Amino acid sequence: MPRNTAMSNSERTLILGLGNPILSDDAVGLRVVDALEPLVAHDSRIVVERDYWGGLRLMEHMIGFDRAVIIDAICGNTPAGTVRLLHPDGIHTQRSASAHDVNLKTALELGLTTRAEQPADDRILLVAVEAEDVLTFSESLTPQVEAAVPAAVDAVLKAIQE
């Protein structure tokens, strides 16, 4: 069944870039929102934010929004620079889980039990960019991941306009 992601005139959307700005490809979510922010600045229904931690903070960021698009690096088994669209049940990212915190799915479930006003699971989208290197201290993305930034920006724009 297709998910309804169209944005109504009063709907508030959070675009949240995640990452560590000094860990090479882990910064891709931050780079994508840097490129995206001027493209959506005219729309008061869209809020662009950045986060460097994840876990429960992700749920806290989403309170008060109808939809959320999260951009982050992912370490899976696809070629570096691949852009994937995932929903909460398929999110396994560097910043959405931590040994000292909870993953996004658990944070969302906690939000439901506390009746936090957050987007429903089917109104949350992860734009995931396959990373090559998330361990090297560097302020630069690897070439494949850098080349994927425009595609990730396009994926976010398409998601909020559908």
Residue frames as a rotation matrix with the C-alpha (Angstrom) as fourth column:
MET 1
0.585 0.811 0.000 0.00
0.811 -0.585 0.000 0.00
0.000 0.000 -1.000 0.00
PRO 2
-0.142 -0.689 0.711 1.56
0.589 -0.636 -0.499 3.37
0.796 0.347 0.496 -0.98
ARG 3
-0.253 -0.033 -0.967 2.35
0.903 -0.367 -0.223 5.77
-0.348 -0.929 0.123 1.80
ASN 4
0.643 0.505 0.576 0.69
0.649 -0.758 -0.060 9.20
0.406 0.412 -0.816 1.62
THR 5
-0.165 -0.812 -0.560 3.50
0.942 -0.298 0.155 11.73
-0.293 -0.502 0.814 1.90
ALA 6
-0.085 0.176 0.981 1.82
0.631 -0.752 0.189 14.77
0.771 0.635 -0.047 0.33
MET 7
-0.784 -0.270 -0.559 2.17
0.609 -0.507 -0.610 17.94
-0.119 -0.818 0.562 2.38
SER 8
0.309 0.937 0.163 -1.00
0.932 -0.333 0.144 19.91
0.189 0.108 -0.976 3.17
ASN 9
0.254 -0.151 0.955 -1.08
0.226 -0.951 -0.210 23.68
0.940 0.269 -0.207 3.51
SER 10
0.631 0.048 0.775 -0.89
-0.644 -0.525 0.557 23.61
0.433 -0.850 -0.300 7.32
GLU 11
0.937 -0.253 -0.241 1.31
0.319 0.899 0.300 20.58
0.141 -0.358 0.923 7.83
ARG 12
0.603 -0.786 0.135 4.67
-0.784 -0.553 0.283 21.17
-0.148 -0.276 -0.950 9.53
THR 13
0.901 -0.369 -0.226 7.64
0.230 0.851 -0.472 19.19
0.367 0.374 0.852 8.26
LEU 14
0.612 -0.783 0.110 10.98
-0.468 -0.247 0.849 18.70
-0.638 -0.570 -0.518 9.98
ILE 15
0.790 -0.556 -0.259 14.05
0.020 0.445 -0.895 18.05
0.613 0.702 0.363 7.85
LEU 16
0.802 -0.461 0.380 16.78
-0.467 -0.087 0.880 16.79
-0.372 -0.883 -0.285 10.16
GLY 17
0.519 -0.733 -0.441 20.37
-0.321 0.311 -0.895 16.22
0.792 0.606 -0.074 9.10
LEU 18
0.947 -0.196 0.256 22.39
-0.168 0.378 0.911 13.89
-0.275 -0.905 0.325 11.32
GLY 19
0.670 -0.738 -0.076 26.08
0.446 0.482 -0.754 13.28
0.594 0.471 0.652 11.60
ASN 20
0.551 -0.648 -0.526 29.46
0.481 -0.269 0.835 14.14
-0.682 -0.713 0.163 13.00
PRO 21
0.974 -0.052 -0.219 31.13
-0.195 -0.677 -0.709 16.95
-0.112 0.734 -0.670 11.05
ILE 22
0.191 -0.980 -0.056 34.64
-0.973 -0.196 0.122 15.59
-0.130 0.032 -0.991 11.67
LEU 23
-0.250 -0.240 0.938 34.11
-0.213 0.959 0.188 11.90
-0.944 -0.153 -0.291 10.83
SER 24
-0.954 -0.292 -0.060 34.31
-0.109 0.154 0.982 11.87
-0.278 0.944 -0.179 7.03
ASP 25
-0.744 0.664 -0.072 31.13
0.053 0.166 0.985 10.35
0.666 0.729 -0.159 5.49
ASP 26
-0.420 0.610 -0.672 29.26
0.906 0.248 -0.342 10.46
-0.042 -0.753 -0.657 8.79
ALA 27
-0.632 0.110 -0.767 28.76
0.127 -0.962 -0.243 14.17
-0.765 -0.251 0.594 8.02
VAL 28
-0.902 0.216 0.374 26.70
0.386 0.012 0.923 13.54
0.195 0.976 -0.094 4.88
GLY 29
0.049 0.982 -0.183 23.38
0.988 -0.021 0.152 14.30
0.146 -0.188 -0.971 6.59
LEU 30
0.164 -0.088 -0.983 24.75
0.475 -0.866 0.157 17.68
-0.865 -0.492 -0.100 7.67
ARG 31
-0.826 -0.536 -0.176 26.06
0.078 -0.417 0.905 18.40
-0.559 0.734 0.387 4.16
VAL 32
-0.590 0.684 0.429 22.71
0.741 0.248 0.624 17.55
0.321 0.686 -0.653 2.61
VAL 33
0.413 0.796 -0.441 20.80
0.895 -0.445 0.034 19.93
-0.169 -0.409 -0.897 4.88
ASP 34
-0.258 -0.564 -0.785 23.41
0.262 -0.822 0.505 22.63
-0.930 -0.076 0.360 4.24
ALA 35
-0.984 -0.122 0.129 22.63
0.146 -0.145 0.979 22.34
-0.101 0.982 0.160 0.50
LEU 36
-0.405 0.912 0.074 18.90
0.818 0.325 0.474 21.93
0.408 0.252 -0.877 1.07
GLU 37
-0.248 0.343 -0.906 18.26
0.794 -0.464 -0.392 24.76
-0.555 -0.817 -0.157 3.53
PRO 38
-0.733 -0.006 -0.680 18.33
-0.208 -0.950 0.233 27.65
-0.647 0.312 0.696 1.02
LEU 39
-0.916 0.376 -0.138 16.02
-0.032 0.274 0.961 25.69
0.399 0.885 -0.239 -1.30
VAL 40
-0.161 0.897 -0.412 13.23
0.765 0.377 0.522 25.44
0.623 -0.231 -0.747 1.30
ALA 41
-0.828 -0.287 -0.481 13.83
0.548 -0.590 -0.592 28.65
-0.114 -0.755 0.646 3.26
HIS 42
-0.832 0.535 0.145 10.81
-0.395 -0.755 0.524 30.31
0.390 0.379 0.839 1.60
ASP 43
0.002 0.868 -0.497 8.39
-0.052 0.497 0.866 27.74
0.999 0.024 0.046 3.09
SER 44
-0.325 -0.111 0.939 7.48
-0.850 -0.402 -0.341 28.48
0.415 -0.909 0.036 6.72
ARG 45
0.749 0.645 0.151 5.97
-0.653 0.681 0.332 24.99
0.111 -0.347 0.931 7.10
ILE 46
0.701 -0.585 -0.407 9.43
0.374 0.788 -0.489 23.43
0.607 0.191 0.771 6.75
VAL 47
0.777 -0.518 0.359 12.02
-0.608 -0.465 0.644 23.55
-0.167 -0.718 -0.676 9.52
VAL 48
0.557 -0.698 -0.450 15.60
0.050 0.569 -0.821 22.44
0.829 0.435 0.352 8.84
GLU 49
0.752 -0.330 0.570 17.68
-0.644 -0.184 0.743 21.29
-0.140 -0.926 -0.351 11.82
ARG 50
0.086 -0.803 -0.590 20.93
-0.400 0.514 -0.758 19.48
0.912 0.301 -0.277 12.53
ASP 51
0.815 0.086 0.574 21.80
-0.573 0.275 0.772 16.99
-0.091 -0.958 0.273 15.26
TYR 52
-0.032 -0.951 -0.309 25.07
-0.818 0.202 -0.538 15.33
0.574 0.236 -0.784 16.20
TRP 53
-0.624 -0.241 0.743 23.80
-0.741 0.484 -0.465 12.67
-0.248 -0.841 -0.481 18.63
GLY 54
-0.463 0.531 -0.710 20.61
-0.326 0.643 0.693 10.77
0.824 0.552 -0.125 17.73
GLY 55
-0.833 0.164 -0.528 18.72
0.493 0.653 -0.575 8.44
0.251 -0.739 -0.625 20.08
LEU 56
-0.075 0.859 -0.506 16.04
0.934 -0.116 -0.336 10.06
-0.348 -0.498 -0.794 22.24
ARG 57
-0.494 -0.166 -0.854 17.01
0.032 -0.984 0.173 13.47
-0.869 0.058 0.491 20.88
LEU 58
-0.981 0.171 0.092 15.56
0.103 0.061 0.993 12.40
0.165 0.983 -0.077 17.51
MET 59
-0.209 0.955 -0.209 12.13
0.923 0.263 0.280 11.90
0.323 -0.135 -0.937 19.06
GLU 60
-0.025 0.163 -0.986 12.44
0.677 -0.723 -0.137 15.22
-0.735 -0.671 -0.092 20.89
HIS 61
-0.876 -0.332 -0.350 13.25
-0.033 -0.682 0.731 17.03
-0.481 0.652 0.586 17.62
MET 62
-0.846 0.520 0.118 10.10
0.295 0.272 0.916 15.61
0.445 0.810 -0.383 16.01
ILE 63
-0.350 0.753 -0.557 7.65
0.841 -0.008 -0.541 16.79
-0.412 -0.658 -0.631 18.69
GLY 64
-0.018 0.494 -0.870 5.17
0.010 -0.870 -0.494 19.21
-1.000 -0.018 0.011 17.19
PHE 65
-0.623 -0.241 -0.744 5.76
-0.715 -0.210 0.667 18.16
-0.317 0.948 -0.041 13.58
ASP 66
0.510 0.858 0.068 3.38
-0.684 0.451 -0.573 16.30
-0.522 0.246 0.817 11.27
ARG 67
0.958 -0.285 -0.040 6.15
0.179 0.697 -0.695 14.80
0.225 0.658 0.718 9.13
ALA 68
0.501 -0.865 -0.024 9.88
-0.482 -0.302 0.822 14.26
-0.719 -0.400 -0.569 9.40
VAL 69
0.898 -0.414 -0.147 12.60
0.064 0.456 -0.888 13.59
0.435 0.788 0.436 6.86
ILE 70
0.684 -0.710 0.168 15.86
-0.266 -0.029 0.964 12.47
-0.679 -0.704 -0.209 8.44
ILE 71
0.795 -0.510 -0.328 19.08
-0.300 0.139 -0.944 12.44
0.527 0.849 -0.043 6.44
ASP 72
0.537 -0.616 0.577 21.94
-0.622 0.173 0.764 10.27
-0.570 -0.769 -0.290 7.64
ALA 73
-0.338 -0.721 -0.605 24.81
-0.895 0.445 -0.031 8.02
0.291 0.531 -0.796 6.65
ILE 74
0.759 0.500 0.418 24.14
-0.591 0.798 0.119 4.32
-0.274 -0.338 0.901 6.60
CYS 75
-0.444 -0.891 -0.093 26.58
-0.882 0.416 0.223 1.43
-0.160 0.182 -0.970 6.64
GLY 76
0.560 0.694 0.453 25.04
-0.510 0.719 -0.472 -1.46
-0.653 0.033 0.757 4.76
ASN 77
-0.174 -0.610 0.773 25.97
0.301 0.714 0.632 -3.55
-0.938 0.342 0.059 1.79
THR 78
0.799 0.364 0.479 25.32
0.571 -0.212 -0.793 -1.24
-0.187 0.907 -0.378 -1.16
PRO 79
-0.026 -0.875 0.483 27.95
0.898 -0.233 -0.374 0.78
0.440 0.424 0.792 -3.02
ALA 80
-0.432 -0.223 -0.874 29.17
0.676 -0.722 -0.149 3.99
-0.598 -0.655 0.462 -1.35
GLY 81
-0.931 0.109 -0.348 27.05
-0.247 -0.890 0.382 6.94
-0.268 0.442 0.856 -2.40
THR 82
-0.630 0.773 -0.075 23.86
0.472 0.457 0.754 4.92
0.617 0.439 -0.652 -2.90
VAL 83
-0.786 0.482 0.387 20.83
-0.614 -0.683 -0.396 6.91
0.073 -0.548 0.833 -1.73
ARG 84
-0.692 0.573 -0.439 18.08
0.480 0.819 0.314 4.83
0.539 0.006 -0.842 -0.12
LEU 85
-0.328 0.691 0.644 14.66
-0.728 -0.619 0.293 5.75
0.601 -0.373 0.706 1.26
LEU 86
-0.691 0.040 -0.722 13.75
0.390 0.861 -0.326 3.93
0.609 -0.507 -0.611 4.47
HIS 87
0.305 0.801 0.515 10.99
-0.346 -0.410 0.844 4.05
0.887 -0.436 0.152 7.06
PRO 88
0.208 -0.312 0.927 11.42
-0.966 -0.212 0.145 3.62
0.152 -0.926 -0.346 10.86
ASP 89
0.815 0.134 0.564 11.25
-0.319 0.916 0.244 -0.17
-0.484 -0.378 0.789 10.76
GLY 90
0.788 -0.547 0.282 14.22
0.593 0.554 -0.584 -0.24
0.163 0.627 0.761 8.36
ILE 91
0.707 -0.515 0.485 16.41
-0.407 -0.857 -0.318 2.42
0.579 0.027 -0.815 9.92
HIS 92
0.747 -0.618 -0.246 19.87
0.621 0.514 0.592 1.25
-0.239 -0.595 0.767 10.98
THR 93
0.676 -0.453 0.580 22.04
0.132 -0.700 -0.701 4.35
0.724 0.551 -0.414 10.90
GLN 94
-0.352 -0.910 -0.218 25.14
0.537 -0.006 -0.843 5.61
0.766 -0.414 0.491 12.65
ARG 95
-0.874 -0.065 0.481 23.31
-0.249 -0.791 -0.559 8.29
0.417 -0.609 0.675 14.62
SER 96
0.071 0.989 0.127 19.91
-0.692 -0.043 0.720 6.69
0.718 -0.139 0.682 15.23
ALA 97
0.887 0.167 -0.430 21.38
0.157 0.768 0.621 4.11
0.434 -0.619 0.655 17.61
SER 98
0.033 -0.880 0.474 24.02
-0.652 -0.378 -0.657 4.26
0.757 -0.287 -0.586 20.29
ALA 99
-0.309 -0.221 -0.925 25.40
0.438 0.830 -0.344 1.99
0.844 -0.512 -0.160 22.99
HIS 100
-0.905 -0.085 -0.416 24.45
0.416 -0.372 -0.829 4.72
-0.084 -0.924 0.373 25.49
ASP 101
-0.585 0.748 -0.314 21.03
-0.690 -0.662 -0.293 5.59
-0.426 0.045 0.903 24.10
VAL 102
-0.010 0.659 0.752 18.11
0.182 0.741 -0.647 4.03
-0.983 0.131 -0.127 22.21
ASN 103
-0.831 -0.215 0.513 17.52
0.520 0.027 0.854 3.54
-0.197 0.976 0.090 18.50
LEU 104
-0.872 0.489 -0.023 14.95
-0.459 -0.800 0.385 5.58
0.170 0.346 0.923 16.57
LYS 105
-0.271 0.808 -0.523 12.27
0.020 0.548 0.836 2.87
0.962 0.216 -0.165 16.68
THR 106
-0.242 0.125 -0.962 12.49
0.925 0.329 -0.190 2.69
0.293 -0.936 -0.195 20.50
ALA 107
-0.928 -0.120 -0.352 12.52
0.233 -0.925 -0.300 6.50
-0.290 -0.361 0.887 20.78
LEU 108
-0.686 0.726 -0.049 9.34
-0.462 -0.383 0.800 6.68
0.562 0.572 0.598 18.67
GLU 109
-0.087 0.644 -0.760 7.64
0.456 0.704 0.545 4.01
0.886 -0.299 -0.355 20.77
LEU 110
-0.554 -0.171 -0.814 8.57
0.825 -0.243 -0.511 5.96
-0.110 -0.955 0.276 23.91
GLY 111
-0.977 0.206 -0.046 7.07
-0.211 -0.956 0.201 9.07
-0.002 0.206 0.978 22.32
LEU 112
-0.336 0.902 -0.273 3.82
-0.170 0.227 0.959 7.20
0.927 0.368 0.077 21.76
THR 113
-0.072 0.310 -0.948 3.64
0.826 0.551 0.118 5.97
0.559 -0.775 -0.296 25.35
THR 114
-0.626 -0.179 -0.759 4.24
0.644 -0.667 -0.374 9.51
-0.439 -0.723 0.533 26.64
ARG 115
0.411 0.876 0.254 1.71
0.836 -0.251 -0.488 10.86
-0.364 0.413 -0.835 24.11
ALA 116
-0.414 -0.617 -0.669 4.26
0.145 -0.770 0.621 13.19
-0.899 0.161 0.409 22.56
GLU 117
0.732 0.649 -0.206 2.89
-0.048 -0.253 -0.966 14.98
-0.680 0.717 -0.155 19.51
GLN 118
-0.404 -0.905 -0.135 5.19
-0.419 0.052 0.906 13.47
-0.813 0.423 -0.400 16.90
PRO 119
-0.139 0.337 -0.931 4.77
-0.981 0.080 0.176 12.19
0.133 0.938 0.319 13.35
ALA 120
0.743 0.401 0.536 3.31
-0.427 0.900 -0.082 8.72
-0.516 -0.168 0.840 12.90
ASP 121
-0.031 -0.809 0.587 5.75
0.108 0.581 0.807 6.06
-0.994 0.088 0.069 11.68
ASP 122
0.111 0.118 0.987 4.40
0.934 0.327 -0.145 6.28
-0.339 0.938 -0.074 8.14
ARG 123
0.950 0.173 0.259 5.09
0.247 -0.924 -0.291 10.05
0.189 0.341 -0.921 8.15
ILE 124
0.498 -0.867 -0.023 8.80
-0.478 -0.296 0.827 9.61
-0.723 -0.401 -0.562 8.91
LEU 125
0.968 -0.245 0.045 11.27
0.159 0.470 -0.868 9.02
0.192 0.848 0.494 6.11
LEU 126
0.368 -0.924 -0.104 15.00
-0.002 -0.112 0.994 8.41
-0.930 -0.366 -0.043 6.28
VAL 127
0.924 -0.311 -0.222 17.06
-0.263 -0.096 -0.960 9.50
0.277 0.946 -0.170 3.30
ALA 128
0.656 -0.679 0.329 20.09
-0.018 0.422 0.907 7.29
-0.754 -0.601 0.265 3.84
VAL 129
0.679 -0.553 -0.483 23.37
-0.668 -0.193 -0.719 7.66
0.304 0.811 -0.500 1.99
GLU 130
0.906 -0.386 -0.174 25.63
0.412 0.898 0.154 4.64
0.097 -0.211 0.973 1.93
ALA 131
0.729 -0.683 0.035 28.92
-0.633 -0.654 0.416 5.63
-0.261 -0.325 -0.909 3.55
GLU 132
0.576 -0.661 -0.480 32.37
0.003 0.589 -0.808 4.42
0.817 0.464 0.341 2.66
ASP 133
-0.418 -0.813 -0.405 34.25
0.590 0.096 -0.802 5.75
0.691 -0.574 0.439 5.71
VAL 134
0.600 0.648 0.469 32.68
-0.016 -0.577 0.817 6.86
0.800 -0.498 -0.336 9.00
LEU 135
0.784 -0.342 -0.518 35.76
0.619 0.370 0.692 6.28
-0.045 -0.864 0.502 11.16
THR 136
-0.225 -0.934 0.276 38.44
0.941 -0.282 -0.188 8.59
0.254 0.217 0.943 9.75
PHE 137
0.218 0.208 -0.953 38.76
0.552 -0.832 -0.055 12.03
-0.805 -0.514 -0.297 11.31
SER 138
-0.820 -0.391 0.418 38.22
0.563 -0.418 0.713 14.32
-0.104 0.820 0.563 8.36
GLU 139
-0.295 0.727 -0.620 36.00
-0.103 -0.669 -0.736 17.25
-0.950 -0.154 0.272 7.43
SER 140
-0.483 0.076 -0.872 35.78
-0.871 -0.143 0.470 15.89
-0.089 0.987 0.135 3.86
LEU 141
0.566 0.674 0.475 33.41
-0.483 0.738 -0.471 13.29
-0.668 0.037 0.744 2.47
THR 142
-0.410 -0.616 0.673 34.78
0.273 0.621 0.735 10.50
-0.870 0.485 -0.086 0.31
PRO 143
-0.896 -0.016 -0.443 34.35
-0.371 -0.522 0.768 11.24
-0.244 0.853 0.462 -3.42
GLN 144
-0.749 0.649 -0.132 31.44
0.389 0.593 0.704 8.78
0.536 0.476 -0.697 -3.91
VAL 145
-0.140 0.707 -0.693 29.51
0.968 -0.048 -0.245 10.18
-0.207 -0.705 -0.678 -0.96
GLU 146
-0.554 -0.110 -0.825 30.25
0.063 -0.994 0.090 13.79
-0.830 -0.003 0.558 -1.95
ALA 147
-0.967 0.158 -0.198 28.89
-0.214 -0.094 0.972 13.00
0.135 0.983 0.125 -5.42
ALA 148
-0.534 0.801 -0.269 25.67
0.727 0.598 0.337 11.63
0.431 -0.015 -0.902 -3.84
VAL 149
-0.737 0.237 -0.633 24.77
0.378 -0.631 -0.677 14.87
-0.560 -0.738 0.376 -2.02
PRO 150
-0.761 0.498 -0.416 22.75
-0.642 -0.670 0.372 16.34
-0.093 0.550 0.830 -4.95
ALA 151
-0.517 0.580 -0.630 20.80
-0.061 0.709 0.703 13.07
0.854 0.402 -0.331 -5.34
ALA 152
-0.566 0.292 -0.771 20.01
0.818 0.320 -0.478 13.06
0.107 -0.901 -0.420 -1.61
VAL 153
-0.823 0.287 -0.491 18.86
-0.119 -0.931 -0.345 16.70
-0.556 -0.226 0.800 -1.82
ASP 154
-0.657 0.581 -0.481 16.62
-0.634 -0.080 0.769 15.76
0.408 0.810 0.421 -4.75
ALA 155
-0.545 0.438 -0.715 15.22
0.434 0.877 0.207 12.79
0.717 -0.198 -0.668 -2.81
VAL 156
-0.682 0.291 -0.671 14.28
0.602 -0.296 -0.741 15.05
-0.414 -0.910 0.027 0.12
LEU 157
-0.776 0.389 -0.496 12.69
-0.498 -0.861 0.105 17.64
-0.386 0.329 0.862 -2.17
LYS 158
-0.598 0.561 -0.573 10.71
-0.347 0.463 0.815 14.95
0.723 0.686 -0.082 -3.96
ALA 159
-0.615 0.331 -0.715 9.58
0.679 0.683 -0.269 13.42
0.400 -0.651 -0.645 -0.66
ILE 160
-0.667 0.357 -0.654 8.24
0.388 -0.582 -0.714 16.71
-0.635 -0.731 0.250 0.71
GLN 161
-0.679 0.402 -0.614 6.49
-0.668 -0.685 0.291 17.59
-0.304 0.608 0.733 -2.55
GLU 162
-0.857 0.356 -0.372 4.75
0.047 0.773 0.632 14.26
0.513 0.524 -0.680 -3.21
